[in-house]
Amino acid sequence: MDNQNNQELENVAVEQVAPEEMSTVVTEDYDASQIQVLEGLEAVRKRPGMYIGSTSVSGLHHLVYEIVDNSIDEALAGYCTHIEVEIEEGDIISVTDNGRGIPVDIQEQTGKSALEVVFTVLHAGGKFGGGGYKVSGGLHGVGASVVNALSEWLEVEVHKNGKIHKMAFSRGHITQNMTIVGDTDITGTKVRFKPDPEMFTETTVYDFETLHKRLREEAFLNAGLKISIEDKRSSSAEKEEKDRLDVMCYEGGIREYVTYLNKNKTPIHEDVIYMSGKKDDAMAELALQYSDTYNEVIVSFANNVHTPEGGMHEDGFKRALTNALNKYGKAMNILKNDDKVSGEDCREGLTCVISVKLTEAQFEGQTKAKLGNSEIRTLVNSLVSEALEQYFDDNPSVGKIILDKALTANRAREAARKARESVRRKTGLESGQMPDKLQDCNERDPSLCEIYIVEGDSAAGSAIQGRDSRFQAILAMWGKMLNVEKARADKIYSNEKLAPLIIALGAGIGEEFNIEKLRYHKIIIMSDADVDGAHIRTLLLTFFFRYMRPLIENGYVYSAVPPLYKLIRGKTTRVAYSDEERDRVSAEMRGDNPNVKIDISRFKGLGEMDAHELWETTMDPEKRSLRRITLDDAVAADQVFNILMGEEVEPRRDWIESNAKYVVNLDI
């Protein structure tokens, strides 16, 4: 089967295209005949999660993405060149584009204006075979109507055919029929809406940075498209002007995206390698660059929709990259006989952005996490194979640098394999022998078990005495552990401080990690509330992020929240977890007598607490506070870890200076 697939991938012809040709211009007029109706709009308010994922913060921001995606579709069709997003007072969103404008003539199937249909009928739009768009993103074409249904009010203004058309809605119902309100000499659409607090009960407050990051991503993916975002809320008035407005336009497209992702890394070759091609109605473009780091970052998109779980486009790229480097190594006589480098070796230190556009994108699942079109694998594989072969011929020195890095990774991987085997032999991993530093729990159902990773023997001693041994395990760590951001896998396996943790969790590490073998479903980092404790947490989280990422992705990693202060009045003792809580508790303990003396002391560390205190404040499931570590954005997390734990000093200094204003507890 593999040989058949390889033959298929080798035989396809790919037409090279320039970046400016990547958008497909639709020559047909965009009118009501292209708006196709599939079904009504009954279920959105009853089951909003089916359409926007959730009604939490992520769903709230998704409303903006849906309207912006419609404007992006106009850009993909070759008409829209500027999209403006504003957060107005009261968290009202305004999205304006200079595209063709939503059709306003009568739609035949319904006898209503196309504008009304687009905003009131589910699965109505120019993306269902009507010829309005060749490719589109959006949420299966339900965007505008879903946003309308989930908004307290929405108004749309269309500049088209020399007239300004306006229409208004409330929770999906029409409050103002389409009316011509003036003349215009431009085209485009403006949508303003206020999210419905009846739907978004958690919050209706927009986060500027969340929207900014997503729109920057869209600007990178659409070379030359100008996207601006502005925060006009008075609550943001104290921010510097540059923090409230950004106009983004990247003529280099995804090449600039790769440069942006690598801004805190040291590239091992100067140029970002770029390639693009098309076959039939499908198009693909890729940009890649290697750095001196040990981790790969592949960010892929299909029709501008991020595919975090990859899919056929990533599969085609990985296979072609591995084949191209091995073929180059043979041609240059660097790889001899049966020598070869694996795919993992070839991707060490790689940063790559993949963007494909196709007419019938087949996503797996409502969240569009993975692309399933097999034909795009063929296109990407052939494109990358041909482009890299040509590039290595033209730039043999770069090819040698990349291959040398892959060969070094290959040697390190072999050393890591030997180190793994050594760890198993020395620690009895294969026989199930647990490390000496682990005080295990009695329960054997992982879903009921939790492990506290505690720094220092003193704190570990209190934790062991204070715990509930039925379900709470304690693993003592000592001193500063290895910074895995600066170490290869063989050093990690043989590290005396990490090996007990790997063995205790029982799920392996790296490519061998198997979450089904995990022994605890709550992994709680319990360190002091000071700089050293924060450093230990960061080192552990860096390790989990790089080598056991499914732990974070599945929500199994937590940080304990120990108290900062002890307050004593007579025989009454209370604790506080923040300065604000300290002041409030102190006032409560004084009651009506402000002259009562309250002894307030700051905890120096967990080791200072006795077993009872530690249980009461930090370990009792009924009273404790835990912070779950989430992985909302792997790329952003990768950049932060690289800044904080990497080799470059300057980016770390800049990050600290930029974020110093957010410090709550400074340990001097």
ZIHUFEN-V535391 format. One record per residue. RES is the residue in one small letter. SS is DSSP state (alpha for helix, beta for strand, coil for the rest). BURIAL is b if it has 24 or more other ideal C-beta (glycine too) atoms within 12 Angstrom, else e. Layout:
# ZIHUFEN-V535391
RES,SS,BURIAL
RES,SS,BURIAL
This chain:
# ZIHUFEN-V535391
m,coil,e
d,alpha,e
n,alpha,e
q,alpha,e
n,alpha,e
n,alpha,e
q,alpha,e
e,alpha,e
l,alpha,b
e,alpha,e
n,alpha,e
v,coil,b
a,coil,e
v,coil,b
e,beta,e
q,beta,e
v,coil,b
a,coil,e
p,alpha,b
e,alpha,e
e,alpha,e
m,coil,b
s,coil,b
t,coil,b
v,coil,e
v,coil,b
t,coil,e
e,coil,e
d,coil,e
y,coil,b
d,coil,b
a,alpha,b
s,alpha,e
q,alpha,b
i,coil,b
q,beta,b
v,beta,b
l,coil,e
e,coil,e
g,coil,e
l,coil,b
e,coil,e
a,coil,e
v,coil,b
r,coil,b
k,coil,e
r,coil,e
p,coil,b
g,alpha,e
m,alpha,b
y,alpha,b
i,alpha,b
g,coil,b
s,coil,e
t,coil,b
s,coil,e
v,alpha,b
s,alpha,b
g,alpha,b
l,alpha,b
h,alpha,b
h,alpha,b
l,alpha,b
v,alpha,b
y,alpha,b
e,alpha,b
i,alpha,b
v,alpha,b
d,alpha,b
n,alpha,b
s,alpha,b
i,alpha,b
d,alpha,b
e,alpha,b
a,alpha,b
l,alpha,b
a,coil,b
g,coil,b
y,coil,b
c,coil,b
t,coil,b
h,beta,b
i,beta,b
e,beta,b
v,beta,b
e,beta,b
i,beta,b
e,beta,e
e,coil,e
g,coil,e
d,coil,b
i,beta,b
i,beta,b
s,beta,b
v,beta,b
t,beta,b
d,beta,b
n,coil,b
g,coil,b
r,coil,b
g,coil,b
i,coil,b
p,coil,b
v,coil,b
d,coil,b
i,beta,e
q,beta,b
e,coil,e
q,coil,e
t,coil,e
g,coil,e
k,beta,b
s,beta,b
a,alpha,b
l,alpha,b
e,alpha,b
v,alpha,b
v,alpha,b
f,alpha,b
t,alpha,b
v,coil,b
l,coil,b
h,coil,b
a,beta,b
g,beta,b
g,coil,b
k,coil,b
f,coil,b
g,coil,e
g,coil,b
g,coil,e
g,coil,b
y,coil,b
k,coil,b
v,coil,b
s,coil,b
g,coil,b
g,coil,b
l,coil,b
h,coil,b
g,coil,b
v,coil,b
g,alpha,b
a,alpha,b
s,alpha,b
v,alpha,b
v,alpha,b
n,alpha,b
a,alpha,b
l,coil,b
s,beta,b
e,beta,b
w,beta,b
l,beta,b
e,beta,b
v,beta,b
e,beta,b
v,beta,b
h,beta,b
k,beta,b
n,coil,e
g,coil,e
k,beta,e
i,beta,b
h,beta,b
k,beta,b
m,beta,b
a,beta,b
f,beta,b
s,beta,e
r,coil,b
g,coil,b
h,beta,e
i,beta,b
t,beta,e
q,beta,e
n,beta,e
m,beta,b
t,beta,e
i,beta,e
v,beta,e
g,beta,e
d,beta,e
t,coil,e
d,coil,e
i,coil,b
t,coil,b
g,beta,b
t,beta,b
k,beta,b
v,beta,b
r,beta,b
f,beta,b
k,beta,b
p,beta,b
d,coil,b
p,coil,e
e,coil,e
m,coil,b
f,coil,b
t,coil,e
e,coil,e
t,coil,e
t,coil,b
v,coil,b
y,coil,b
d,coil,b
f,alpha,b
e,alpha,e
t,alpha,b
l,alpha,b
h,alpha,b
k,alpha,b
r,alpha,b
l,alpha,b
r,alpha,b
e,alpha,b
e,alpha,b
a,alpha,b
f,alpha,b
l,alpha,b
n,coil,b
a,coil,b
g,coil,b
l,coil,b
k,beta,b
i,beta,b
s,beta,b
i,beta,b
e,beta,b
d,beta,b
k,coil,b
r,coil,e
s,alpha,e
s,alpha,e
s,alpha,b
a,coil,e
e,coil,e
k,coil,e
e,coil,e
e,alpha,e
k,alpha,e
d,alpha,e
r,alpha,b
l,beta,e
d,beta,b
v,beta,e
m,beta,b
c,coil,b
y,coil,b
e,coil,e
g,coil,b
g,coil,b
i,alpha,b
r,alpha,b
e,alpha,b
y,alpha,b
v,alpha,b
t,alpha,b
y,alpha,b
l,alpha,b
n,coil,b
k,coil,b
n,coil,b
k,coil,b
t,coil,e
p,beta,b
i,coil,b
h,coil,b
e,coil,e
d,coil,e
v,coil,b
i,beta,b
y,beta,b
m,beta,b
s,beta,b
g,beta,b
k,beta,b
k,beta,b
d,coil,e
d,coil,e
a,beta,b
m,beta,b
a,beta,b
e,beta,b
l,beta,b
a,beta,b
l,beta,b
q,beta,b
y,beta,b
s,beta,b
d,coil,b
t,coil,b
y,coil,b
n,coil,b
e,coil,b
v,beta,b
i,beta,b
v,beta,b
s,beta,b
f,beta,b
a,beta,b
n,coil,b
n,coil,b
v,beta,b
h,beta,b
t,coil,b
p,coil,b
e,coil,b
g,coil,b
g,beta,b
m,alpha,b
h,alpha,b
e,alpha,b
d,alpha,b
g,alpha,b
f,alpha,b
k,alpha,b
r,alpha,b
a,alpha,b
l,alpha,b
t,alpha,b
n,alpha,b
a,alpha,b
l,alpha,b
n,alpha,b
k,alpha,b
y,alpha,b
g,alpha,b
k,alpha,e
a,alpha,e
m,coil,e
n,coil,e
i,coil,b
l,coil,e
k,coil,e
n,coil,e
d,coil,e
d,coil,e
k,coil,e
v,coil,b
s,coil,b
g,alpha,b
e,alpha,b
d,alpha,b
c,alpha,b
r,coil,b
e,coil,b
g,coil,b
l,beta,b
t,beta,b
c,beta,b
v,beta,b
i,beta,b
s,beta,b
v,beta,b
k,beta,b
l,coil,b
t,coil,b
e,coil,b
a,coil,b
q,coil,b
f,beta,b
e,beta,e
g,coil,e
q,coil,e
t,coil,e
k,coil,b
a,coil,e
k,beta,b
l,beta,b
g,coil,b
n,coil,b
s,alpha,e
e,alpha,b
i,alpha,b
r,alpha,b
t,alpha,b
l,alpha,b
v,alpha,b
n,alpha,b
s,alpha,b
l,alpha,b
v,alpha,b
s,alpha,b
e,alpha,b
a,alpha,b
l,alpha,b
e,alpha,b
q,alpha,e
y,alpha,b
f,alpha,b
d,alpha,e
d,alpha,e
n,coil,e
p,alpha,e
s,alpha,e
v,alpha,b
g,alpha,b
k,alpha,e
i,alpha,b
i,alpha,b
l,alpha,b
d,alpha,b
k,alpha,b
a,alpha,b
l,alpha,b
t,alpha,b
a,alpha,b
n,alpha,b
r,alpha,e
a,alpha,b
r,alpha,b
e,alpha,e
a,alpha,e
a,alpha,b
r,alpha,e
k,alpha,e
a,alpha,b
r,alpha,b
e,alpha,e
s,alpha,e
v,alpha,b
r,alpha,b
r,alpha,e
k,alpha,e
t,alpha,b
g,coil,e
l,alpha,b
e,alpha,e
s,alpha,e
g,coil,e
q,coil,e
m,coil,b
p,coil,b
d,coil,e
k,coil,b
l,beta,b
q,beta,b
d,coil,b
c,coil,b
n,coil,e
e,coil,e
r,coil,e
d,coil,e
p,alpha,b
s,alpha,e
l,alpha,e
c,coil,b
e,beta,b
i,beta,b
y,beta,b
i,beta,b
v,beta,b
e,beta,b
g,coil,b
d,alpha,e
s,alpha,e
a,alpha,b
a,alpha,b
g,alpha,e
s,alpha,b
a,alpha,b
i,alpha,b
q,alpha,e
g,alpha,b
r,coil,b
d,coil,b
s,coil,e
r,coil,e
f,coil,b
q,beta,b
a,beta,b
i,beta,b
l,beta,b
a,beta,b
m,beta,b
w,coil,e
g,coil,e
k,coil,e
m,coil,b
l,coil,b
n,coil,b
v,alpha,b
e,alpha,b
k,alpha,e
a,coil,b
r,coil,b
a,alpha,b
d,alpha,b
k,alpha,e
i,alpha,b
y,alpha,b
s,coil,b
n,coil,b
e,coil,b
k,coil,b
l,alpha,b
a,alpha,b
p,alpha,b
l,alpha,b
i,alpha,b
i,alpha,b
a,alpha,b
l,alpha,b
g,coil,b
a,coil,b
g,coil,b
i,coil,b
g,alpha,b
e,alpha,e
e,alpha,b
f,coil,b
n,coil,e
i,alpha,b
e,alpha,e
k,alpha,e
l,coil,b
r,coil,b
y,coil,b
h,coil,b
k,beta,b
i,beta,b
i,beta,b
i,beta,b
m,beta,b
s,coil,b
d,coil,b
a,coil,b
d,coil,e
v,alpha,e
d,alpha,e
g,alpha,b
a,alpha,e
h,alpha,e
i,alpha,b
r,alpha,b
t,alpha,b
l,alpha,b
l,alpha,b
l,alpha,b
t,alpha,b
f,alpha,b
f,alpha,b
f,alpha,b
r,alpha,b
y,alpha,b
m,coil,b
r,alpha,b
p,alpha,b
l,alpha,b
i,alpha,b
e,alpha,b
n,coil,b
g,coil,e
y,coil,b
v,beta,b
y,beta,b
s,beta,b
a,beta,b
v,coil,b
p,coil,b
p,coil,b
l,coil,b
y,beta,b
k,beta,b
l,beta,b
i,beta,e
r,beta,e
g,coil,e
k,coil,e
t,beta,e
t,beta,b
r,beta,b
v,beta,b
a,beta,b
y,coil,b
s,coil,e
d,alpha,e
e,alpha,e
e,alpha,e
r,alpha,b
d,alpha,e
r,alpha,e
v,alpha,b
s,alpha,b
a,alpha,e
e,alpha,e
m,alpha,b
r,alpha,e
g,coil,e
d,coil,e
n,coil,e
p,coil,e
n,coil,e
v,coil,e
k,coil,e
i,coil,b
d,beta,e
i,beta,b
s,beta,e
r,beta,b
f,coil,b
k,coil,e
g,coil,b
l,alpha,b
g,alpha,b
e,alpha,b
m,coil,b
d,coil,e
a,alpha,b
h,alpha,e
e,alpha,b
l,alpha,b
w,alpha,b
e,alpha,e
t,alpha,b
t,alpha,b
m,alpha,b
d,coil,e
p,coil,e
e,coil,e
k,coil,e
r,coil,b
s,coil,b
l,beta,b
r,beta,e
r,beta,e
i,coil,b
t,coil,e
l,coil,b
d,coil,e
d,coil,e
a,alpha,b
v,alpha,b
a,alpha,b
a,alpha,b
d,alpha,b
q,alpha,b
v,alpha,b
f,alpha,b
n,alpha,b
i,alpha,b
l,alpha,b
m,alpha,b
g,coil,b
e,coil,e
e,coil,b
v,alpha,e
e,alpha,e
p,alpha,b
r,alpha,e
r,alpha,e
d,alpha,e
w,alpha,e
i,alpha,e
e,alpha,e
s,alpha,e
n,alpha,e
a,alpha,e
k,alpha,e
y,alpha,e
v,coil,e
v,coil,e
n,coil,b
l,coil,e
d,coil,e
i,coil,e
